[in-house]
């Protein structure tokens, strides 16, 4: 699924400029604990989170995520958007809960990160 399709499926708003919306998203991963993102996510995944601080962008960048989708209708801090813009991390925003957004993406064919233990 491309980021453009993600935007359409969840009715997201793109907060960063000049990002490649045709970039493929391998899977999705929802978390508010950045330690979980670092330990369990996969490169190329779409991060769903309700956290709005710049650390989210830094963590997603370190984990080689494809993009960040902020949920729950909360608006990010200006420095969060600026950091995402500076490093080229697509930052999307949706007003629905993480559960609703994840359900819509799954119904549209995007799978979650498969955990191996």
C-alpha positions in Angstrom: 0.0 0.0 0.0 1.3 3.5 -0.8 1.2 6.5 1.5 -1.3 8.0 -0.9 -3.6 5.1 -0.3 -3.1 5.4 3.4 -4.2 9.0 3.3 -7.3 8.1 1.3 -8.3 5.1 3.4 -8.1 6.9 6.8 -8.9 10.4 5.5 -5.5 11.6 6.8 -3.9 15.0 6.4 -0.3 15.3 5.3 1.6 17.6 7.7 5.0 17.6 5.9 5.6 19.1 2.5 7.2 17.6 -0.5 7.1 14.0 0.7 6.7 11.0 -1.7 3.2 9.8 -1.3 3.9 7.0 -3.7 6.3 5.4 -1.3 5.3 1.8 -0.4 4.4 0.9 3.2 5.4 -2.7 4.0 3.1 -3.0 7.1 1.8 -1.1 10.0 2.8 -0.9 13.7 0.9 0.9 16.4 2.6 1.9 19.6 3.0 4.7 22.1 6.1 3.2 23.8 9.1 4.1 21.7 11.0 1.2 23.2 8.4 -1.1 21.6 9.0 0.7 18.2 12.7 0.1 18.5 12.4 -3.5 19.6 9.4 -4.8 17.6 8.8 -2.7 14.5 10.2 -3.4 11.0 11.9 -1.2 8.4 9.4 0.3 6.0 6.5 0.1 8.4 3.9 2.8 9.0 4.0 3.9 12.6 0.6 4.7 14.2 1.0 6.6 17.4 -0.7 9.1 19.7 2.5 10.7 20.8 3.2 14.2 19.4 6.8 14.9 20.6 9.9 15.2 18.4 11.2 11.9 20.0 8.6 10.1 17.9 10.2 11.4 14.7 13.7 10.5 15.9 12.6 7.0 16.9 10.8 6.4 13.6 13.9 7.6 11.7 16.2 5.3 13.8 13.9 2.4 13.1 13.8 3.2 9.4 10.0 3.6 9.4 8.3 4.6 6.1 6.1 7.3 7.8 4.3 8.3 10.9 0.5 8.5 11.2 -0.5 10.5 14.3 -3.9 9.5 15.7 -6.6 10.6 18.2 -7.0 14.0 16.6 -4.2 15.6 18.7 -2.0 18.1 16.9 1.7 17.7 17.1 4.1 20.4 18.4 5.6 22.7 15.8 9.1 21.3 16.5 7.8 17.8 15.8 6.5 18.8 12.3 9.7 20.8 11.7 11.9 17.9 12.6 9.9 15.5 10.3 10.2 18.1 7.5 13.9 18.5 8.0 14.7 14.7 7.8 12.1 14.0 5.1 9.9 11.8 7.3 6.3 11.8 6.1 4.1 12.9 8.9 0.3 12.2 8.6 -2.5 13.1 10.9 -5.9 11.5 11.5 -8.7 12.4 13.9 -9.8 8.8 14.7 -8.4 6.5 17.4 -5.5 4.2 16.8 -8.0 1.2 16.9 -10.2 2.7 14.2 -7.3 3.8 11.9 -5.7 0.3 12.3 -8.9 -1.4 11.4 -9.4 0.7 8.3 -5.9 0.0 7.1 -6.2 -3.7 7.8 -9.5 -3.9 6.0 -7.9 -2.2 3.0 -5.2 -4.9 2.9 -2.3 -3.5 5.0 -1.0 -6.1 7.4 0.6 -5.5 10.8 4.1 -6.2 11.8 4.6 -9.9 12.3 6.2 -10.6 15.7 8.6 -13.5 15.9 9.3 -15.0 19.3 
